[in-house]
Amino acid sequence: MLALAACGGEGSSGRDTLVNTGCGSDCCNSTCCGSNCSAQPGSFLDPVNYPVGNKPLAVAVGDFNHDGKPDLAVVNRSSGDISILLGNGDGTFQKATNYDLGGAPSFVTTGDFNGDHRLDLAVADGGGNNVVSILVGNGDGTFQPPVSYTTGTDADYVASADFNGDGTLDLLISAKTGAIGILLGNGDGTFQRSILTSTPGTTPFVAIGDFNGDGLMDLVTATGARNGESDSGNLIVLLGNGDGTFRE
């Protein structure tokens, strides 16, 4: 199988290299370099730390400045902001630029919400403010000021998909309080009022897919315990109706 490892020494670039672990621990990038491998296949080099805001909780990856290199977006719960770190393409990142959000952000996802082929950000506020904030990307690594939408439920998690088949990205909000909200996108970076679906137990994280082959996006969520809460463990599948609503 293929694993990411760093290979150094003579005949190697010294950068992260895909290693074919099927040919043994002394083979880096299909070229044997013996003990010159600085990391065994399937392992990583020591972590490099980058300053961001206070209490970072979640990170998303995307090319925010169209240079073909992955960048990072990090939500910081205690400082109430989001940090953007532009990638240099060699595994390092530039100094963070912070955008104030207010509240207590808990999760972030990326998507082109206004159809301009530039990545935007959607940030869930898990601090009880019941909002999701949209930061429209300028395509150069900077973002416009956030615009917030009421979710109708606590917003611990956010994801994007086309839930009503109109070719426009919509937003999914979920919370440990047991509710899922869908905000249908208008295609211009704005969103409609949240459509709520109640779920039993705690449902902070949701997976999206077409589970019954009808071409409509469905949801699956686990109702396990979180933060000491005691809920019976179940897996719930919600089939999509194609209009932003769901059924069990």
BELWOJO-V244204 format. One line per field, one symbol per residue. burial: I if it has 9 or more other ideal C-beta (glycine too) atoms within 8 Angstrom, else O. Layout:
burial = ???
This chain:
burial = OOIOIIIOIOOIOOOOIOIOIOOOOIIIOOOOIOOIIOIOIOOOOOOOOOOIIOOIIIIIOIIIIOOOIOIIIIIIIOIIIIIIIIIIOOOOIOOIIIIOIOIIIIIIIIIIIIOOOIIIIIIIIIIOIIIIIIIIIIOOIOIOOIIIIOIIIIIIIIIIIIIIOOOIIIIIIIIIOIIIIIIIIIOOIOIOOIIIIOIOIIIIOIOIOIOOOOOIIIIIIIIOIOOOOOIOOOOIIIIIIOOIIIOO
